[in-house]
Amino acid sequence: MLELVNIPRDFRSLASYCCLLVLFWWLAIIIYRLTLHPLAKFPGPKVNAVSSVPGIISLLKGRLPLDNKLLHDKYGPVVRVSPNELAFNSAQAWEDIYGHRQGHTNMHKSPVHVGSVDNLPGVTTLTMADDDNHARQRRALSHAFSLKALTEQEDIIQHFVNKLVTNVRAMAQQGVEFNLVDWLNFTTFDIIGDLAFGEPFGCLDSGKFHFLVQAIFENIKAGAIEHATRRFATPGSTFQLFLMSMLPSKFKQFRRNHLDFSREKALKRLENENLEHRDFIWYILKQREKYDLKLDEIIVNSGLFIVAGSETTANLLSGLFARLFWNPDKYRILRDEIRTSFKSEGEIVYDNLIKLPYLNAVIEEALRVHPPVPTGLLRTVPKGGDTIDGYWVPEGTHVAVGGWAASHNPLNFKDPDLFVPERWLHDRQYSTDNKKGMAPFSLGPRGCIGKHLSYLEMRVILGRLLWNFDIISADNAAMWDPSREMHKMRAYMTWQKPDLKCKAVDVRSK
């Protein structure tokens, strides 16, 4: 048979012949990607230009946004980080990729992107919907996140912050250490549980995580693994689905549990539609018929709110406290501003907190140095190609601005790795900062709908904790060491938070 196919003498088997063909095929791909590919002109490591494997390894290690920032340091404002992917770190790129530009087609989410919640048949979340459905859903949901709604929801938030303060006071009186990260998570999850479903998770009452909260933490990691399969194989292809089928069943179960719980709680709340509780569903029901919001859309978006409205805020607050522990002079300034601004705890409300300049500056600086979503939100360049930060990028290219890379770019911010709230207070030393170099809530038509809610929670939690207590680090926030690109930290879609062991001194009991 070998003679029939006329195999050269040098090859002893069909297997070796096939191996040689594969070798030549890969060599041709490598040469093409390095020389003839439409992205061949863009700078970056050669190994990244020919293979997605380096990025996948970085992703699975939880270092992708930090490693990409190092690539920007070496190669400049645009880097080819995978064969068909470009990373940007400029202020202009934020607007070009995520903004709404007159005469330009909006860039849609890359198919590589993994949503926070599984879709239901014919239904997607707000963040994963196409332009038309996104606009319709956003109009229906926006009333629940309006400034008017926030004023009506502040009582709900203050109620759970009361519980946080009560728990911290008890631990202060006992002189025990506690993990501040956990208690911040307990608070944000109870708040969002009440706002999304009309009832909290009970974390602040039990001092323990609800099972769904644990599932969400695991779900974030599982999402990174699914993301890796989509980088390695074409999303939705037989090979990518095969890779997904090889993963442990627990990863799928995490997402299934999240969706099942969201369905159960949303349906329970909808059954009680006459309840005068100003949660999200109360507002959604007012707009449901007007914008033809489907039942399944309410369910999947309720599940989305639980992730987006809890973990990101707790993540930012954890990073903020860590930076205050690493910068005690900034801590003292913030503490003193809060304590001298209010005569009683009852005055610590949003309308008064928003007037505190240093508090506002600390929050903005924390969002810069510790963006809750440090990764890049991938988009696909539309048909015909487009210009990003002055570079012509061909259609079909995956593009993103890395939140970490942009906010730590010295061309955007002077002393980018330092925690300097004063840069937000018109300090002349930082007058050249380009504030548009950070967009922690993204921007444009798909910017975060819950931005105002997050600011409300952050201000109230910070204001009331620091008015009541001296929060003292018991471990110097060692795992949050900001040096060498947060070398002890890991980030998937958001940061994996190490503990912050603390003690509290109740200054109001004196």
C-alpha positions as CSV (number, residue, x, y, z in Angstrom):
1,M,0.0,0.0,0.0
2,L,2.9,2.3,0.8
3,E,4.2,1.8,-2.7
4,L,0.8,2.7,-4.2
5,V,0.9,6.1,-2.6
6,N,4.5,6.5,-3.7
7,I,5.9,7.6,-0.3
8,P,9.5,8.7,-0.6
9,R,12.1,6.3,0.8
10,D,13.0,8.7,3.6
11,F,9.6,8.2,5.2
12,R,9.1,4.8,6.8
13,S,5.4,5.2,7.7
14,L,2.3,7.0,6.9
15,A,2.4,8.4,10.4
16,S,5.7,10.1,9.8
17,Y,4.4,11.5,6.6
18,C,1.3,13.0,8.4
19,C,3.6,14.4,11.1
20,L,5.6,16.2,8.4
21,L,2.4,17.6,6.9
22,V,1.3,18.9,10.3
23,L,4.7,20.4,10.9
24,F,4.6,22.2,7.5
25,W,1.1,23.3,8.2
26,W,2.1,24.8,11.6
27,L,5.2,26.4,10.1
28,A,3.0,28.0,7.4
29,I,0.7,29.4,10.1
30,I,3.6,30.7,12.1
31,I,5.1,32.4,9.0
32,Y,1.7,33.8,8.0
33,R,0.9,35.2,11.5
34,L,4.4,36.8,11.7
35,T,4.5,38.3,8.2
36,L,1.2,38.4,6.3
37,H,-1.5,38.5,9.0
38,P,-3.3,41.9,9.1
39,L,-2.0,42.4,12.7
40,A,1.6,41.5,11.8
41,K,2.6,45.2,11.9
42,F,1.6,45.6,15.6
43,P,4.3,45.2,18.3
44,G,4.3,42.4,20.8
45,P,6.0,39.2,21.8
46,K,6.5,36.9,18.8
47,V,5.2,33.9,20.7
48,N,1.9,35.8,21.4
49,A,1.6,36.6,17.7
50,V,1.7,33.0,16.7
51,S,-0.2,31.4,19.6
52,S,-3.0,32.1,22.1
53,V,-1.3,29.7,24.6
54,P,0.8,32.4,26.5
55,G,-2.4,34.4,27.1
56,I,-4.3,31.3,28.2
57,I,-1.6,30.4,30.7
58,S,-1.6,33.9,32.1
59,L,-5.4,33.9,32.3
60,L,-5.5,30.6,34.2
61,K,-2.8,31.8,36.6
62,G,-4.9,34.9,37.3
63,R,-2.2,37.3,36.0
64,L,-3.5,38.2,32.6
65,P,-4.3,42.0,33.3
66,L,-1.0,42.4,35.2
67,D,1.1,40.6,32.6
68,N,-0.6,42.6,29.8
69,K,0.4,45.8,31.6
70,L,4.0,44.7,31.6
71,L,3.7,44.1,27.8
72,H,2.5,47.7,27.4
73,D,5.5,48.9,29.5
74,K,7.7,47.2,27.0
75,Y,5.9,47.6,23.6
76,G,3.8,50.7,24.0
77,P,0.1,51.8,23.9
78,V,-1.0,49.0,21.6
79,V,0.2,45.4,21.9
80,R,-0.6,42.2,19.9
81,V,-1.3,39.9,22.9
82,S,-2.7,37.0,20.8
83,P,-2.8,36.2,17.1
84,N,-6.1,38.1,16.6
85,E,-6.2,40.3,19.7
86,L,-4.9,43.8,20.5
87,A,-4.6,45.3,23.9
88,F,-4.7,49.1,24.4
89,N,-4.0,51.3,27.4
90,S,-4.8,54.9,26.3
91,A,-7.6,57.3,27.2
92,Q,-8.6,57.6,23.6
93,A,-8.9,53.8,23.2
94,W,-11.6,53.8,26.0
95,E,-13.8,56.1,23.9
96,D,-13.0,54.4,20.5
97,I,-13.8,50.9,21.7
98,Y,-16.6,51.3,24.2
99,G,-18.0,54.8,23.5
100,H,-20.7,55.8,21.0
101,R,-19.0,57.6,18.2
102,Q,-21.0,59.4,15.5
103,G,-20.7,57.7,12.2
104,H,-19.1,54.5,13.7
105,T,-20.7,51.1,14.3
106,N,-20.7,50.1,17.9
107,M,-18.2,47.4,18.8
108,H,-20.0,44.3,20.0
109,K,-18.8,41.9,22.7
110,S,-16.3,39.4,21.5
111,P,-17.6,35.8,21.4
112,V,-14.6,35.0,23.6
113,H,-16.4,36.9,26.4
114,V,-18.1,34.7,29.0
115,G,-21.2,36.2,30.7
116,S,-21.8,36.2,34.5
117,V,-25.0,34.2,34.1
118,D,-26.1,31.4,31.8
119,N,-28.6,32.5,29.2
120,L,-32.1,31.0,29.0
121,P,-33.6,30.0,25.6
122,G,-34.1,33.1,23.5
123,V,-33.1,35.4,26.4
124,T,-29.9,37.0,27.5
125,T,-28.8,39.4,30.3
126,L,-28.5,43.1,29.8
127,T,-24.7,42.8,29.3
128,M,-24.9,40.0,26.7
129,A,-27.9,41.3,24.6
130,D,-27.6,42.6,21.1
131,D,-27.9,46.3,20.6
132,D,-31.7,46.4,20.1
133,N,-32.5,44.1,23.1
134,H,-29.9,45.8,25.2
135,A,-31.4,49.2,24.6
136,R,-34.9,47.9,25.4
137,Q,-33.8,46.1,28.5
138,R,-31.7,49.1,29.7
139,R,-34.7,51.4,29.3
140,A,-36.8,49.1,31.4
141,L,-34.2,48.5,34.1
142,S,-32.7,52.0,34.3
143,H,-35.5,53.4,36.5
144,A,-34.4,51.0,39.3
145,F,-30.9,52.5,39.2
146,S,-31.8,56.2,38.7
147,L,-30.8,58.9,41.2
148,K,-34.4,59.2,42.3
149,A,-34.6,55.5,43.0
150,L,-31.3,55.7,45.0
151,T,-32.8,58.2,47.4
152,E,-35.7,55.8,48.0
153,Q,-33.3,52.8,48.4
154,E,-30.9,54.5,50.8
155,D,-33.0,53.4,53.8
156,I,-32.4,49.8,52.7
157,I,-28.7,50.3,52.4
158,Q,-28.5,52.1,55.8
159,H,-30.4,49.2,57.4
160,F,-27.7,46.7,56.4
161,V,-24.9,49.1,57.3
162,N,-26.5,49.3,60.7
163,K,-26.0,45.6,61.0
164,L,-22.4,45.8,59.9
165,V,-21.7,48.5,62.5
166,T,-23.4,46.4,65.2
167,N,-21.3,43.4,64.3
168,V,-18.0,45.3,64.2
169,R,-18.9,47.0,67.5
170,A,-19.4,43.5,69.1
171,M,-16.0,42.3,67.8
172,A,-14.4,45.5,69.0
173,Q,-15.8,45.0,72.5
174,Q,-14.5,41.5,72.5
175,G,-11.1,42.5,71.2
176,V,-11.1,39.8,68.5
177,E,-9.6,39.8,65.1
178,F,-11.9,39.6,62.1
179,N,-11.5,39.4,58.3
180,L,-12.7,42.7,57.0
181,V,-13.0,41.3,53.5
182,D,-15.7,38.8,54.6
183,W,-17.7,41.5,56.5
184,L,-17.6,43.8,53.5
185,N,-18.9,40.9,51.3
186,F,-21.6,40.0,53.8
187,T,-22.8,43.6,53.6
188,T,-22.8,44.0,49.9
189,F,-24.4,40.6,49.3
190,D,-27.2,41.3,51.8
191,I,-27.8,44.7,50.2
192,I,-28.0,43.3,46.7
193,G,-30.1,40.3,47.8
194,D,-32.7,42.6,49.3
195,L,-32.6,45.0,46.2
196,A,-32.7,42.2,43.6
197,F,-35.1,39.7,45.3
198,G,-36.7,41.6,48.2
199,E,-34.9,39.6,50.8
200,P,-31.3,39.4,52.0
201,F,-29.0,36.4,52.1
202,G,-28.7,36.6,55.9
203,C,-24.9,36.9,55.9
204,L,-24.8,39.7,58.4
205,D,-27.1,37.8,60.8
206,S,-25.2,34.5,60.6
207,G,-21.7,35.9,60.1
208,K,-21.3,33.3,57.3
209,F,-21.6,33.1,53.6
210,H,-24.8,31.9,52.0
211,F,-24.2,28.9,49.7
212,L,-25.0,31.1,46.6
213,V,-22.2,33.5,47.6
214,Q,-19.7,30.7,47.7
215,A,-21.0,29.5,44.3
216,I,-20.6,32.9,42.8
217,F,-16.9,33.0,43.9
218,E,-16.4,29.6,42.3
219,N,-18.4,30.7,39.3
220,I,-15.9,33.5,38.6
221,K,-13.1,31.0,38.5
222,A,-15.2,28.6,36.3
223,G,-15.8,31.5,33.9
224,A,-12.1,32.0,33.5
225,I,-11.7,28.3,32.5
226,E,-14.5,28.6,30.0
227,H,-12.9,31.8,28.7
228,A,-9.7,29.8,28.2
229,T,-11.5,27.2,26.1
230,R,-12.9,30.0,23.9
231,R,-9.4,31.5,23.4
232,F,-8.0,28.1,22.5
233,A,-10.8,27.0,20.1
234,T,-13.4,29.0,18.1
235,P,-16.3,29.8,20.5
236,G,-19.2,27.5,19.8
237,S,-17.2,25.1,17.7
238,T,-17.3,21.4,18.1
239,F,-13.8,21.4,19.6
240,Q,-14.6,24.2,22.1
241,L,-17.7,22.3,23.2
242,F,-15.6,19.2,23.5
243,L,-13.2,21.0,25.7
244,M,-16.0,22.2,27.9
245,S,-17.4,18.7,28.2
246,M,-14.0,17.6,29.6
247,L,-14.2,20.0,32.5
248,P,-15.4,18.7,35.9
249,S,-19.2,18.8,36.2
250,K,-18.9,21.0,39.3
251,F,-18.0,24.0,37.1
252,K,-21.3,23.7,35.2
253,Q,-23.1,23.1,38.5
254,F,-21.9,26.4,40.0
255,R,-23.6,28.3,37.1
256,R,-26.7,26.1,37.2
257,N,-27.1,26.7,40.9
258,H,-26.8,30.4,40.5
259,L,-29.5,30.5,37.7
260,D,-31.8,28.1,39.6
261,F,-31.6,30.2,42.8
262,S,-32.2,33.4,40.8
263,R,-35.3,31.9,39.2
264,E,-36.7,30.7,42.5
265,K,-36.2,34.0,44.3
266,A,-37.3,36.2,41.4
267,L,-40.5,34.2,41.0
268,K,-41.2,34.4,44.7
269,R,-40.8,38.2,44.6
270,L,-42.9,38.5,41.5
271,E,-45.8,36.6,43.2
272,N,-45.8,39.4,45.8
273,E,-46.0,42.2,43.2
274,N,-48.1,44.5,45.5
275,L,-45.3,44.6,48.1
276,E,-44.4,48.3,48.7
277,H,-40.7,47.6,48.9
278,R,-38.6,49.8,46.7
279,D,-36.3,47.0,45.4
280,F,-35.3,46.6,41.7
281,I,-38.4,44.5,40.9
282,W,-40.7,47.1,42.3
283,Y,-39.4,49.5,39.7
284,I,-39.2,46.9,37.0
285,L,-42.8,46.0,37.4
286,K,-43.7,49.6,36.7
287,Q,-42.0,49.5,33.3
288,R,-42.4,45.8,32.4
289,E,-45.4,46.2,30.0
290,K,-44.1,49.4,28.5
291,Y,-40.8,47.8,27.4
292,D,-42.1,44.3,26.9
293,L,-39.7,42.8,29.5
294,K,-40.0,39.1,29.5
295,L,-40.2,37.0,32.7
296,D,-37.0,35.2,31.8
297,E,-35.3,38.5,31.2
298,I,-36.2,39.5,34.8
299,I,-34.8,36.2,36.1
300,V,-31.4,36.3,34.3
301,N,-30.9,40.0,35.0
302,S,-31.7,39.4,38.7
303,G,-28.9,36.8,38.7
304,L,-26.6,39.3,37.0
305,F,-27.3,42.0,39.6
306,I,-26.3,39.6,42.3
307,V,-22.8,39.3,40.8
308,A,-22.3,42.7,39.4
309,G,-23.9,44.5,42.3
310,S,-22.0,42.8,45.2
311,E,-18.6,41.4,44.4
312,T,-17.3,44.4,42.5
313,T,-18.3,46.9,45.3
314,A,-16.9,44.6,48.0
315,N,-13.7,44.2,45.9
316,L,-13.2,47.9,45.6
317,L,-13.8,48.5,49.3
318,S,-11.4,45.7,50.2
319,G,-8.7,47.2,47.9
320,L,-9.4,50.7,49.3
321,F,-8.9,49.6,52.9
322,A,-5.7,47.8,52.0
323,R,-4.4,50.9,50.4
324,L,-5.3,52.9,53.4
325,F,-3.4,50.5,55.6
326,W,-0.4,50.8,53.3
327,N,-0.7,54.6,53.5
328,P,-1.6,55.5,57.1
329,D,-1.2,59.3,56.4
330,K,-4.1,59.1,53.9
331,Y,-6.1,57.0,56.4
332,R,-5.8,59.7,59.0
333,I,-6.8,62.5,56.7
334,L,-9.9,60.6,55.6
335,R,-10.8,59.6,59.2
336,D,-10.5,63.1,60.4
337,E,-12.6,64.6,57.6
338,I,-15.4,62.1,58.3
339,R,-15.3,62.7,62.1
340,T,-15.2,66.4,61.9
341,S,-18.0,66.7,59.4
342,F,-20.8,65.0,61.4
343,K,-22.1,65.7,64.9
344,S,-24.2,62.5,65.0
345,E,-24.3,59.3,63.1
346,G,-27.7,60.1,61.8
347,E,-26.2,62.9,59.7
348,I,-24.1,60.3,57.7
349,V,-26.3,60.1,54.7
350,Y,-25.6,60.2,51.0
351,D,-26.5,63.9,50.5
352,N,-24.0,64.9,53.1
353,L,-21.3,62.3,52.3
354,I,-21.1,63.4,48.6
355,K,-20.0,66.8,49.9
356,L,-16.8,65.4,51.5
357,P,-13.9,66.2,49.1
358,Y,-11.3,63.8,50.5
359,L,-13.8,60.9,50.8
360,N,-14.7,61.4,47.1
361,A,-11.0,61.6,46.2
362,V,-10.1,58.4,48.1
363,I,-12.9,56.5,46.3
364,E,-11.7,57.8,42.9
365,E,-8.1,57.0,43.6
366,A,-9.1,53.5,44.9
367,L,-11.0,52.9,41.6
368,R,-7.8,53.9,39.8
369,V,-5.2,51.9,41.6
370,H,-7.5,48.9,42.3
371,P,-10.1,48.8,39.5
372,P,-12.6,46.1,40.5
373,V,-12.5,44.7,36.9
374,P,-8.8,44.9,36.0
375,T,-9.2,42.8,32.8
376,G,-10.1,44.1,29.4
377,L,-13.7,43.7,28.3
378,L,-13.2,42.2,24.8
379,R,-15.0,43.7,21.8
380,T,-14.9,42.8,18.1
381,V,-14.0,45.4,15.4
382,P,-17.0,45.6,13.1
383,K,-17.2,45.0,9.4
384,G,-15.0,47.3,7.4
385,G,-12.5,47.9,10.3
386,D,-12.2,51.0,12.4
387,T,-9.6,53.4,13.9
388,I,-8.6,52.9,17.6
389,D,-6.3,55.5,19.2
390,G,-5.1,56.5,15.7
391,Y,-4.4,52.9,14.6
392,W,-6.3,51.3,11.8
393,V,-7.6,47.9,13.0
394,P,-9.1,45.3,10.6
395,E,-12.5,43.9,11.0
396,G,-12.9,40.8,13.2
397,T,-10.0,41.7,15.5
398,H,-10.7,41.3,19.2
399,V,-9.8,44.5,21.1
400,A,-9.9,45.7,24.7
401,V,-8.6,48.3,27.1
402,G,-7.2,46.7,30.2
403,G,-8.5,48.5,33.3
404,W,-5.3,47.8,35.2
405,A,-3.0,48.7,32.3
406,A,-4.7,52.0,31.5
407,S,-5.0,53.3,35.1
408,H,-1.4,52.4,35.8
409,N,-0.1,54.0,32.5
410,P,2.3,56.8,33.3
411,L,1.1,58.6,30.1
412,N,-2.3,58.8,31.8
413,F,-1.3,59.4,35.4
414,K,1.8,60.7,37.1
415,D,3.2,58.3,39.7
416,P,0.7,55.7,38.6
417,D,1.5,53.1,41.2
418,L,1.2,55.4,44.1
419,F,-2.0,56.0,46.1
420,V,-2.5,59.7,45.9
421,P,-6.0,60.9,46.5
422,E,-4.8,64.5,46.2
423,R,-4.5,64.1,42.4
424,W,-8.4,64.4,42.4
425,L,-8.2,67.6,44.5
426,H,-6.6,69.8,41.8
427,D,-3.1,69.3,43.2
428,R,-0.8,71.1,40.7
429,Q,1.7,68.3,40.9
430,Y,-0.8,66.1,39.1
431,S,-2.3,68.7,36.8
432,T,-1.2,66.7,33.7
433,D,-3.1,63.6,34.7
434,N,-5.6,62.5,32.1
435,K,-8.6,61.4,34.1
436,K,-10.2,59.8,31.1
437,G,-7.4,57.2,31.3
438,M,-9.6,55.2,33.7
439,A,-13.1,54.0,33.3
440,P,-13.8,51.5,36.1
441,F,-17.5,51.4,35.2
442,S,-16.7,51.3,31.5
443,L,-18.5,53.9,29.4
444,G,-20.8,54.4,26.4
445,P,-24.1,52.7,25.8
446,R,-23.0,49.6,27.8
447,G,-21.5,51.4,30.8
448,C,-22.3,50.0,34.2
449,I,-26.0,50.6,35.0
450,G,-25.3,50.2,38.7
451,K,-22.6,52.9,39.0
452,H,-24.6,55.3,41.2
453,L,-25.7,52.4,43.5
454,S,-22.0,51.4,44.0
455,Y,-21.0,54.9,44.9
456,L,-23.8,55.2,47.4
457,E,-22.8,51.9,49.1
458,M,-19.1,52.8,49.2
459,R,-19.7,56.3,50.7
460,V,-22.2,55.0,53.4
461,I,-20.0,52.0,54.4
462,L,-16.8,54.0,54.5
463,G,-18.4,57.0,56.3
464,R,-20.1,55.0,59.0
465,L,-17.2,52.6,59.7
466,L,-14.6,55.3,60.0
467,W,-16.9,57.5,62.1
468,N,-17.5,54.7,64.6
469,F,-14.2,52.8,64.6
470,D,-10.5,52.9,64.2
471,I,-9.9,50.0,61.8
472,I,-6.4,48.6,62.5
473,S,-4.7,46.1,60.3
474,A,-3.5,43.0,62.2
475,D,-1.4,41.6,59.4
476,N,-0.2,44.8,57.6
477,A,-2.3,43.7,54.6
478,A,0.7,41.7,53.6
479,M,-1.1,39.7,50.8
480,W,-2.2,43.0,49.3
481,D,1.4,44.2,48.7
482,P,1.1,46.7,45.8
483,S,4.7,46.3,44.6
484,R,5.7,44.4,41.5
485,E,2.2,44.5,39.9
486,M,0.5,43.2,43.0
487,H,2.7,40.1,42.8
488,K,0.8,38.2,45.4
489,M,-2.6,38.8,43.9
490,R,-4.7,37.0,41.3
491,A,-7.3,38.4,39.1
492,Y,-9.8,36.6,36.9
493,M,-12.8,38.8,35.8
494,T,-12.3,40.5,39.2
495,W,-9.7,40.2,41.9
496,Q,-9.4,37.1,44.1
497,K,-9.4,38.8,47.5
498,P,-6.9,37.7,50.2
499,D,-7.9,38.2,53.8
500,L,-7.6,41.5,55.6
501,K,-7.1,40.6,59.2
502,C,-8.2,43.6,61.4
503,K,-9.1,44.8,64.8
504,A,-11.5,47.6,65.6
505,V,-11.5,50.2,68.3
506,D,-14.9,51.6,69.1
507,V,-14.3,55.4,69.4
508,R,-17.9,56.1,70.2
509,S,-17.9,54.0,73.4
510,K,-15.3,56.3,75.0
